Amino acid sequence: MSQDSFRPFDTNLAREDALRILRAATDGADDGELFLERRRSEALVFDDGRLRTASYDASEGFGLRAVRGEVAGYAHSTELSEAALKRACETARLAVGDGGGTWADGPPPTNKRLYTDEDPIAGTTFPVKIDTLREIDAFARDLDPRVVQVSATLAASCQEVEILRPDGVSVRDIRPMTRVNVSVIVEENGRRETGSAGGGGRVGLDGLIDPADWQAKTREALRIATVNLSAVPAPAGVMEVALGPGWPGILLHEAVGHGLEGDFNRKGSSAFAGLMGQQVAARGVTVLDDGTIPDRRGSITVDDEGTPSGKNTLIEDGILVGYMQDRQNARLMGVAPTGNGRRQSYAHIPMPRMTNTYMLGGDATPADLVAEIRDGIYAVGFGGGQVDITNGKFVFSCTEAYRVENGKVGAPVKGATLIGDGATALKQIRGLGNDMALDPGMGNCGKQGQWVPVGVGQPTVLMDGLTVGGSAA
């Protein structure tokens, strides 16, 4: 890396002193760790022909945790010093009380590396980044005279973490992240529509600033915008729905994935609580959470507790077989951690979170699945949505969808929303395509005020009985 690596025990703290304070904080506890982090991020936004914003942020700090039963004591600071650690120790110990905990075994070691440790910010010069954004703007306008506005964003970050445990074992991870997004507005006969495309992952910027990559993203954004120029109001009612591959897996992530996180199930607040070993989806439906896919946005070599990431099957052939676990919830539920203990930063406590969550494909061709629809829609792009974890009820808006009648794909529709609940929707799947795909690398997941990068994926999915909200008369 062009910048010196984050080595807090060489520059800020004596390792022996940090370990002594950590052991004092966790004496009599069940678990705990010292999480140290340095993060740098850069974002450039080129909008309407000029550089609109250029931001750079840098932060570092630590989080000290002591876990006893269902309680966790947590303290954090931006000051990497022995004095700050001692103050944090006093706070964290409040959760331990008189002790009496049973110390948990530490995470197993790993030598795997799922992504580069090169600095994605310093690896490309600032003028090259600006020139790339300017070229995206010009390219989009040259593609179609109906383009009236272009917005292009280039973002890169590098998170470096070191996790020290009371047994003296420490784990380090360097996590790059890059992304390029393009949004265009087109106008025709006084009507304006927007289209967006983008993506990235835990990779350097070289591939994303390659014209072949950003030109494909720009064409896709323009395609979506022009499709929506001819969109008609969406119908309303209970209909058959086909979901496209890749990014539409965000519905699976929100409506089902959160409900399979360990903490919600341990507390009984998930719609899937108490259903282990039971059929919760149609036969043939298999859902995984996999943090081990190289270079993917949601992948992590180790989670934020030091546990190696895993490829975890959650639903197999329609049967619920597993939850996503951090160390605390796994211990309380009597199962093994799955490498899903994640946190937004050193200022946040870890909890069970998704990595890359996807549904495996089937044998049907996408065309055959769509041809089965008598009266419904084919939704291939999604925007925002809302989900109630306790009952799995969701509402999602479509950014690209088409009317389908008697197996024929008709006009694009706008203003369509999909309404249902995850547990019911899983059982109403009647066909899976042979085109399983992961999203292009654009997902962020929020939970209890914390945001982490994630990935989603699925094949074309045919479902019965979803409520479609629309405005057509």
C-alpha positions in Angstrom: 0.0 0.0 0.0 1.2 3.5 -0.7 0.2 4.7 2.8 1.8 3.1 5.9 -0.4 0.2 7.2 -2.4 0.6 10.3 -0.3 -0.8 13.1 -1.7 0.6 16.3 0.5 -1.5 18.6 3.6 -0.1 16.8 2.6 3.6 16.9 0.0 4.3 19.5 -0.2 1.6 22.1 2.0 -1.0 23.8 0.5 -4.3 23.0 1.3 -5.7 26.5 -0.5 -2.8 28.1 -3.5 -3.1 25.8 -3.7 -6.8 26.4 -3.5 -6.3 30.2 -6.4 -3.8 30.1 -8.5 -6.0 27.9 -8.0 -8.9 30.2 -9.1 -6.7 33.2 -12.2 -5.6 31.3 -13.2 -9.2 30.4 -12.2 -11.0 33.7 -15.2 -13.1 34.6 -17.0 -12.5 31.3 -18.1 -14.9 28.6 -16.5 -13.1 25.7 -15.0 -9.8 24.5 -12.4 -8.2 22.3 -10.6 -5.0 21.5 -11.5 -3.8 18.0 -9.2 -1.2 16.5 -9.9 0.5 13.2 -8.7 3.1 10.7 -10.9 4.1 7.8 -10.4 6.5 4.9 -12.9 7.3 2.2 -13.2 9.5 -0.8 -16.2 10.4 -3.0 -16.4 12.5 -6.1 -19.7 13.6 -7.7 -19.8 15.1 -11.2 -23.2 16.6 -11.8 -24.6 18.6 -14.7 -21.3 19.1 -16.4 -19.1 20.0 -13.4 -17.6 18.6 -10.3 -20.2 19.1 -7.7 -18.5 17.7 -4.6 -15.2 16.1 -3.7 -15.0 14.8 -0.1 -12.3 12.9 1.8 -12.8 11.6 5.3 -10.4 9.8 7.7 -11.1 8.4 11.2 -9.6 5.9 13.6 -10.5 4.6 17.0 -11.2 1.6 19.1 -14.1 -0.3 20.7 -13.7 -2.4 23.8 -16.4 -5.0 24.6 -17.1 -7.3 27.5 -20.0 -9.8 27.2 -21.7 -11.6 30.1 -24.9 -13.6 29.3 -27.3 -11.4 27.3 -25.6 -8.2 28.4 -22.7 -6.5 26.6 -20.7 -3.6 28.0 -19.2 -1.4 25.2 -17.0 1.7 25.2 -15.3 3.4 22.3 -12.9 6.3 21.7 -11.1 8.1 18.9 -8.1 8.3 21.1 -5.7 5.4 20.8 -4.0 5.6 24.2 -3.6 3.7 27.4 -5.5 6.3 29.3 -8.5 6.0 26.9 -8.4 2.2 27.2 -8.5 2.4 31.0 -11.6 4.6 30.9 -13.2 2.2 28.4 -12.4 -0.7 30.7 -14.4 0.8 33.6 -17.4 1.2 31.3 -17.2 -2.3 29.7 -16.9 -4.0 33.1 -20.3 -2.8 34.2 -21.8 -5.6 32.1 -19.6 -8.2 33.9 -20.5 -7.3 37.4 -19.2 -9.9 39.9 -18.2 -12.2 37.0 -18.9 -15.9 37.0 -19.0 -16.2 33.2 -17.8 -19.2 31.2 -15.2 -18.1 28.7 -15.9 -18.9 25.1 -13.3 -20.5 22.8 -11.8 -18.0 20.4 -12.5 -18.0 16.7 -10.5 -20.5 14.5 -7.6 -19.1 12.5 -7.7 -18.5 8.8 -5.1 -17.8 6.1 -7.5 -16.9 3.3 -7.6 -13.6 1.6 -10.8 -12.7 -0.3 -9.7 -9.4 -1.8 -6.8 -7.1 -2.5 -5.0 -5.1 0.2 -4.1 -2.4 -2.3 -5.2 1.2 -1.4 -8.1 2.0 -3.7 -7.9 5.7 -3.0 -4.2 6.3 -3.7 -4.0 3.7 -6.5 -5.5 6.2 -9.0 -4.6 9.8 -9.2 -7.1 12.6 -8.6 -6.8 14.0 -12.2 -7.6 10.6 -13.7 -10.7 10.3 -11.5 -11.9 13.7 -12.6 -11.2 12.9 -16.3 -13.2 9.6 -16.0 -16.2 11.4 -14.6 -16.0 14.1 -17.3 -15.8 11.4 -19.9 -18.9 9.6 -18.5 -20.8 12.8 -18.7 -19.8 13.5 -22.3 -20.4 9.8 -23.4 -24.0 9.8 -22.0 -24.9 13.0 -23.8 -23.4 11.8 -27.0 -25.4 8.5 -26.8 -28.8 10.2 -27.0 -29.8 13.8 -27.6 -32.7 13.3 -25.1 -30.3 13.3 -22.2 -30.7 16.5 -20.3 -28.8 15.7 -17.1 -26.0 13.3 -16.1 -24.7 12.6 -12.6 -21.7 10.3 -12.1 -20.2 9.3 -8.8 -16.9 7.6 -8.0 -16.3 6.4 -4.4 -13.5 4.5 -2.8 -12.7 3.6 0.8 -10.2 1.5 2.8 -11.0 0.0 6.2 -8.2 -1.5 8.2 -9.0 -3.4 11.4 -7.1 -5.2 14.1 -9.0 -7.4 16.6 -7.2 -8.4 19.8 -8.6 -11.1 22.1 -7.8 -11.7 25.7 -5.9 -14.9 24.9 -3.4 -12.7 23.1 -4.4 -13.7 19.6 -5.0 -10.9 17.1 -6.5 -10.8 13.6 -5.9 -8.1 11.0 -7.9 -7.3 7.9 -7.6 -4.7 5.2 -10.9 -4.1 3.4 -11.0 -2.0 0.2 -14.3 -0.8 -1.4 -14.9 1.0 -4.7 -18.0 1.9 -6.7 -19.0 3.9 -9.8 -22.6 5.1 -10.3 -24.2 6.8 -13.3 -27.7 8.4 -13.3 -29.2 10.1 -16.4 -32.4 12.1 -17.0 -34.0 12.0 -20.4 -36.7 14.3 -21.8 -39.1 13.8 -24.6 -42.2 15.8 -25.4 -42.1 17.5 -22.0 -41.8 14.2 -20.1 -38.8 13.4 -18.0 -37.6 10.1 -16.7 -34.6 8.9 -14.7 -32.4 5.8 -15.0 -29.5 4.7 -12.8 -26.9 1.9 -12.9 -23.7 1.2 -11.1 -21.7 -1.1 -8.9 -18.3 -2.2 -7.7 -16.9 -4.3 -4.9 -13.8 -5.0 -2.9 -11.5 -4.2 -5.8 -9.2 -1.4 -7.0 -10.5 1.4 -9.2 -8.6 0.2 -12.3 -11.4 -2.0 -13.5 -14.1 0.6 -12.8 -12.4 3.4 -14.6 -11.8 1.2 -17.7 -14.1 2.7 -20.4 -15.5 -0.8 -21.1 -16.9 -0.8 -17.6 -18.3 2.7 -17.2 -19.6 2.8 -20.7 -21.7 -0.4 -20.0 -23.1 1.2 -16.8 -23.9 4.4 -18.7 -25.7 2.5 -21.4 -27.7 0.6 -18.8 -28.7 3.8 -17.0 -29.8 5.3 -20.4 -31.7 2.2 -21.3 -33.8 2.3 -18.1 -34.5 6.0 -18.5 -35.7 5.5 -22.1 -37.8 2.5 -21.2 -39.6 4.6 -18.6 -40.4 7.3 -21.1 -43.0 4.9 -22.6 -44.2 3.5 -19.3 -47.9 3.5 -18.5 -49.5 3.6 -15.0 -49.1 0.3 -13.2 -52.2 -1.9 -12.6 -53.3 -2.8 -9.1 -54.5 -6.0 -7.5 -53.4 -9.5 -6.5 -51.3 -10.8 -9.4 -48.7 -13.3 -10.6 -45.2 -11.7 -10.4 -41.9 -12.6 -12.0 -38.8 -11.1 -10.5 -35.7 -10.7 -12.6 -32.3 -12.0 -11.6 -29.6 -10.2 -9.6 -30.5 -7.0 -7.9 -34.2 -8.0 -7.3 -32.7 -10.2 -4.7 -33.0 -7.1 -2.5 -36.5 -8.2 -1.8 -35.2 -11.6 -0.5 -32.6 -9.7 1.6 -35.2 -7.5 3.3 -38.3 -9.6 3.5 -36.5 -12.9 4.4 -32.9 -12.3 5.2 -33.3 -10.0 8.3 -35.8 -12.5 9.7 -33.1 -15.2 9.6 -30.6 -13.2 11.7 -29.9 -14.9 15.1 -30.8 -12.1 17.5 -34.3 -11.7 16.1 -34.9 -15.4 16.4 -33.4 -15.8 19.9 -35.7 -13.0 21.1 -38.7 -14.5 19.3 -39.4 -11.3 17.4 -38.8 -12.8 13.9 -41.6 -14.3 11.8 -39.3 -17.3 11.5 -38.7 -17.8 15.2 -39.3 -21.4 16.4 -39.5 -22.8 12.8 -36.1 -24.5 12.6 -36.5 -27.8 10.6 -39.9 -26.8 9.2 -40.9 -26.0 5.7 -40.9 -22.2 5.3 -40.6 -22.0 1.5 -41.7 -23.8 -1.6 -39.8 -27.0 -2.4 -36.7 -26.3 -4.5 -36.0 -23.0 -2.8 -32.5 -22.8 -1.3 -31.2 -19.6 0.3 -27.6 -19.0 1.4 -25.6 -16.3 3.0 -22.0 -16.4 1.8 -19.3 -14.0 2.9 -16.5 -16.0 1.1 -17.1 -14.9 -2.5 -13.9 -13.2 -3.7 -14.1 -9.4 -4.3 -17.8 -9.1 -3.6 -19.2 -6.1 -1.8 -20.6 -8.1 1.0 -17.6 -10.4 1.5 -15.4 -10.3 4.6 -12.3 -12.4 5.2 -13.1 -12.3 8.9 -16.1 -10.7 10.6 -15.8 -7.9 13.1 -15.3 -10.4 16.0 -12.5 -12.2 14.2 -14.5 -15.2 13.0 -13.7 -16.4 9.5 -16.6 -15.7 7.1 -18.7 -18.7 6.0 -20.9 -20.1 3.3 -24.0 -20.7 5.3 -27.2 -22.4 4.1 -30.3 -20.9 5.6 -33.1 -22.6 3.7 -32.5 -25.9 1.9 -35.2 -27.2 -0.4 -37.7 -25.1 1.4 -36.7 -26.2 4.9 -35.3 -23.8 7.4 -31.9 -25.2 8.4 -29.9 -22.3 9.8 -29.7 -18.7 11.1 -26.9 -16.1 10.8 -25.0 -15.8 14.0 -22.5 -13.6 15.8 -20.6 -15.0 18.8 -23.0 -13.8 21.6 -26.2 -15.0 20.0 -24.6 -18.3 18.9 -23.5 -19.1 22.4 -26.9 -18.2 23.9 -28.6 -20.4 21.3 -26.2 -23.3 21.7 -24.9 -23.2 18.1 -21.6 -22.2 16.4 -20.9 -18.7 15.2 -21.3 -18.4 11.4 -19.0 -15.4 10.7 -21.9 -12.9 10.6 -20.8 -10.6 13.5 -20.6 -7.2 11.9 -20.4 -3.6 12.9 -20.5 -0.3 11.1 -17.3 1.0 12.8 -15.3 1.0 16.0 -18.1 3.1 17.5 -20.7 0.3 17.1 -21.2 -3.0 18.8 -21.3 -6.1 16.6 -24.6 -8.0 15.8 -25.7 -10.7 13.4 -25.7 -9.2 9.9 -26.0 -10.5 6.3 -23.0 -10.6 3.9 -24.0 -11.8 0.4 -27.5 -13.4 0.6 -28.9 -15.2 -2.4 -31.2 -17.8 -3.7 -30.0 -20.7 -5.9 -31.3 -21.1 -9.4 -33.5 -23.8 -10.8 -34.0 -25.5 -14.2 -36.5 -23.3 -16.0 -35.6 -20.7 -18.6 -36.6 -17.1 -17.8 -38.7 -16.9 -20.9 -40.7 -20.0 -20.0 -41.4 -18.6 -16.5 -42.7 -15.3 -17.8 -44.8 -17.1 -20.4 -46.7 -18.8 -17.6 -48.0 -15.5 -16.3 -51.7 -15.0 -17.2 -52.2 -11.6 -15.5 -49.3 -9.9 -13.8 -46.1 -8.0 -14.0 -42.4 -8.8 -14.7 -40.3 -6.7 -12.3 -36.6 -6.4 -13.1 -35.5 -3.3 -11.1 -36.2 -2.2 -7.6 -35.7 1.0 -5.6 -36.5 1.6 -1.9 -38.6 -0.6 0.3 -39.8 -1.1 3.9 -40.1 -4.3 6.0 -41.5 -5.1 9.4 -39.2 -7.8 10.8 -41.7 -9.1 13.3 -44.2 -10.2 10.6 -42.1 -10.0 7.4 -44.5 -7.6 5.7 -42.9 -5.6 2.9 -43.6 -2.8 0.4 -41.1 -2.3 -2.4 -41.1 0.1 -5.3 -40.2 -1.0 -8.8 -37.9 1.1 -11.0 -38.3 -1.1 -14.1 -41.3 -3.4 -14.6 -43.5 -4.6 -17.4 -47.2 -5.7 -17.8 -47.6 -9.3 -18.7 -50.9 -10.8 -20.0 -51.4 -14.3 -21.4 -47.7 -14.9 -21.3 -46.8 -11.9 -23.4 -44.6 -9.1 -22.1 -46.3 -5.7 -22.8 -45.7 -2.1 -22.0 -43.4 -1.0 -19.2 -45.3 0.3 -16.2 -44.4 3.0 -13.7 -45.5 3.5 -10.1 -45.7 -0.2 -9.3 -45.2 -1.4 -5.7 -45.0 -5.0 -4.5 -46.8 -5.7 -1.2 -46.7 -8.9 0.8 -44.9 -10.8 3.6 -41.8 -12.8 3.3 -43.0 -16.0 4.9 -46.0 -16.2 2.6 -44.1 -15.1 -0.5 -41.5 -17.9 -0.1 -44.3 -20.5 -0.2 -45.8 -18.9 -3.3 -42.7 -19.4 -5.4 -43.7 -21.8 -8.3 -40.7 -21.5 -10.6 -37.0 -20.8 -10.5 -34.9 -19.7 -13.5 -31.5 -21.1 -14.6 -30.1 -17.6 -14.6 -29.0 -17.0 -11.0 -26.9 -13.8 -10.8 -25.5 -11.6 -8.1 -26.1 -7.9 -8.0 -23.5 -5.5 -9.5 -22.2 -4.4 -6.1 -24.4 -1.6 -4.8 -26.1 -2.8 -1.6 -26.1 -1.2 1.8 -28.0 -2.7 4.7 -29.3 -0.8 7.7 -30.1 -2.3 11.1 -30.6 -0.6 14.4 -28.9 2.5 13.1 -25.8 0.7 11.7 -25.0 0.4 7.9 -22.8 -2.2 6.3 -22.1 -3.2 2.7 -23.9 -6.3 1.5 -24.6 -8.3 -1.7 -27.8 -9.9 -2.9 -28.7 -12.3 -5.7 -31.3 -14.7 -7.2 -32.5 -16.2 -10.4 -35.7 -15.2 -12.2 -38.4 -16.1 -9.7 -42.1 -16.7 -10.5 -44.5 -16.1 -7.6 -48.2 -16.3 -7.1 -50.5 -14.0 -5.2 -48.4 -10.8 -4.6 -50.4 -7.6 -4.2 -49.4 -5.0 -6.8 -50.0 -1.4 -6.0 -50.5 0.9 -8.9 -52.5 3.8 -10.2 -54.1 2.5 -13.4 -57.9 2.9 -13.4 
